[in-house]
Amino acid sequence: MDLSISDPELAVLVLPGGTDFSYRPFSRLQGSAMRMYPFTVSIQARFGSRVRVRQPRYRVYGWNGGQASPMPYARRALDRLADEHPDTPIAVIGHSMGGRIAAQLGDDARVTDILALAPWWQFADWRQIHDQARVVAVHGEADTVTRPARTAKGIAELADRGLDASYVSVPGGGHPMLDHLGLWHGEALAFVDQALSRARVRHGATR
C-alpha cells in the first residue's frame, strides 16, 4: 500500500509478517499483509498529511534462515522513503516477522522509532537497535506463535542500555491481533503520535 503525501513530519514503514521457511511468492492479498492494512489505513486517517505511510511487499513469504529473505526489500523501502523525504524521521511498525525486520532496520540511524507487535525476535535481534531509537513492544499473553517472555526480555535489555524502551502486555491476546482491537490499534496510534512529538522536538532543535 502506497499513499502519496507531500512534506510529512514523519515517515512510517508498516512491515507485515511472514513465516520461518517458505519461498512462496509474497502477495498483497495474503493474510499477513492484509492484517496490517487496518494499521496502515488508520494511521493515515488519523494523522493525514503529517505522515507518509508505506507498507512494502517482500519477494517471498519466508525468512529462510541466514538468507533473511525479506531484508533487502525492507531496506530498499526504507531507502526509498529516506530519498523521497530527506531528513524526515522514519518510524517502523512490524508484526511477527515484521517485528524482526523492524529490529534489524533499527541499526539504521534514520529509524527513530520502532513498534514491535508480537515480534518474532530470534538470536537477540533487538541488540541491533541503535541507542537513540525509541522502542515499544506490544505482545499478547496468550501468544503461542512468538514468545512474549522473550520480547519482554529484549525490552528490559534495551532499557538497561539506556534506550527509551517500553513493553505493553495484552491480557489474553493472541498472535493474530484479532482480539482487543482497540488496544492493539490504540497503541499503534499512540506510538505514531509520540513519534510525531519527538520529530517536532528534533526539528525545533535544528532550526
C-alpha positions in Angstrom: 0.0 0.0 0.0 1.5 3.3 -1.1 -0.2 6.5 0.0 1.3 9.7 -1.5 1.7 12.6 0.8 3.7 15.8 0.5 6.1 17.2 3.1 5.4 14.9 6.0 6.7 15.4 9.5 7.2 11.6 9.8 7.5 8.7 7.5 6.1 5.3 8.7 7.0 1.9 7.3 4.5 -0.8 8.2 6.1 -4.2 8.0 3.9 -7.3 7.6 4.8 -10.8 8.9 5.6 -14.0 7.2 6.9 -17.4 8.2 10.1 -19.2 9.2 10.8 -21.0 5.9 8.9 -20.5 2.7 9.8 -19.5 -0.9 6.1 -18.9 -1.8 5.9 -15.5 -3.5 4.7 -12.8 -1.2 1.2 -11.5 -2.1 -0.5 -8.3 -1.1 -3.6 -10.4 -0.5 -2.2 -12.9 1.9 -3.2 -12.9 5.5 -0.1 -11.4 7.0 -0.3 -8.4 4.6 -4.0 -7.9 5.0 -3.6 -8.0 8.8 -1.5 -4.8 8.6 -3.7 -2.8 6.2 -6.0 -1.6 9.0 -2.9 -0.2 10.8 -1.7 1.5 7.7 -5.1 3.0 6.9 -5.9 4.1 10.5 -2.6 5.8 10.9 -3.1 7.7 7.6 -6.6 8.6 8.5 -5.7 9.9 12.0 -2.6 11.9 11.1 -3.3 12.9 7.4 -0.6 14.8 5.6 1.6 14.9 8.7 2.7 11.3 7.9 3.8 9.3 4.9 2.8 5.7 5.3 4.1 2.8 3.2 3.5 -0.9 3.5 6.1 -2.8 1.4 6.0 -6.2 -0.2 8.7 -8.7 0.1 9.7 -11.2 -2.7 8.9 -14.4 -0.8 6.9 -15.2 2.3 9.6 -16.7 4.5 12.6 -15.5 6.4 14.6 -18.6 5.3 17.4 -18.8 7.8 20.6 -17.0 7.1 19.2 -15.7 3.8 17.0 -13.3 5.7 14.9 -13.1 2.5 12.8 -10.0 3.4 15.7 -7.8 4.5 16.8 -6.4 1.1 13.3 -5.4 0.2 12.7 -3.8 3.6 15.9 -1.9 3.4 15.0 -0.8 -0.2 11.7 0.5 1.1 13.5 2.4 3.9 16.0 3.9 1.4 13.1 4.9 -0.8 11.3 6.7 2.0 14.5 8.5 3.0 15.2 9.5 -0.6 11.7 10.9 -1.1 11.7 12.8 2.2 15.3 13.7 3.2 15.9 14.5 6.9 12.4 13.2 7.8 12.5 10.8 10.7 11.3 7.3 10.0 9.2 5.1 12.3 8.9 1.4 11.7 6.0 -0.8 12.8 6.3 -4.6 12.4 4.1 -7.6 13.3 5.6 -11.0 13.9 8.4 -11.5 11.3 7.9 -7.8 10.5 8.9 -7.1 14.1 12.1 -8.9 13.5 12.7 -6.9 10.3 11.9 -3.7 12.3 14.6 -4.6 14.9 17.2 -5.2 12.2 16.3 -2.0 10.5 16.9 -0.4 13.9 20.6 -0.4 13.2 20.0 2.5 10.8 20.2 5.9 12.4 17.4 7.2 10.1 15.0 4.9 12.1 14.0 6.9 15.1 11.0 4.9 16.5 10.3 1.2 16.4 7.0 -0.5 17.3 7.1 -4.3 17.5 3.8 -6.1 17.5 4.0 -9.7 18.8 7.5 -9.7 17.3 9.3 -12.9 16.2 12.6 -11.9 17.8 15.4 -14.5 17.3 19.0 -14.5 18.4 18.6 -11.2 20.3 17.6 -9.2 17.2 16.9 -6.3 19.5 20.6 -5.8 20.1 21.0 -4.4 16.6 18.8 -1.3 17.5 20.9 1.9 17.9 21.0 3.7 21.1 18.9 6.8 20.1 15.9 4.8 19.0 12.6 4.7 21.0 11.2 1.1 21.1 7.7 0.0 22.1 6.7 -3.7 22.0 3.2 -5.0 22.4 2.6 -8.7 22.9 -0.3 -10.9 23.8 -0.1 -13.0 26.9 -1.8 -16.0 25.1 0.5 -15.8 22.0 1.7 -19.4 21.2 3.4 -18.5 17.9 6.0 -16.0 19.2 7.2 -15.6 22.8 6.1 -12.7 24.9 8.7 -13.6 27.6 11.5 -13.1 25.0 10.0 -9.8 23.9 9.8 -8.6 27.5 13.4 -9.7 28.0 14.5 -7.8 24.9 12.8 -4.6 26.1 14.3 -4.9 29.5 17.8 -5.3 28.0 17.2 -2.2 25.8 16.1 -0.2 28.8 19.1 -1.3 30.7 21.2 0.0 27.8 19.6 3.4 28.3 17.1 3.3 25.4 13.6 4.7 25.8 12.0 1.2 25.7 8.6 0.0 26.9 6.6 -3.2 27.0 2.8 -3.5 26.8 1.2 -6.8 27.6 -2.2 -7.7 26.1 -4.1 -9.9 28.6 -5.4 -12.9 26.7 -4.1 -11.5 23.5 -3.2 -13.9 20.6 -0.7 -13.7 17.8 -3.0 -12.6 15.0 -4.1 -9.4 16.9 -7.7 -10.1 16.2 -8.7 -9.7 19.8 -8.6 -6.4 21.9 -8.6 -4.5 18.7 -8.9 -1.2 20.5 -5.7 -1.9 22.5 -3.6 -3.1 19.5 -4.7 -0.2 17.3 -4.7 2.3 20.1 -1.1 1.5 20.9 -0.1 1.9 17.3 -1.8 5.3 17.0 -0.3 6.5 20.4 3.1 5.3 19.1 2.9 7.4 16.0 1.6 10.4 17.9 4.6 10.2 20.2 7.0 9.8 17.2 5.5 13.0 15.8 6.1 14.8 19.0 9.7 13.6 19.0 10.1 14.7 15.4 8.8 18.2 16.3 11.3 18.5 19.2 14.2 17.4 16.9 13.1 19.9 14.2 13.0 22.7 16.7 16.4 21.8 18.0 17.9 22.0 14.5 16.3 25.2 13.4 
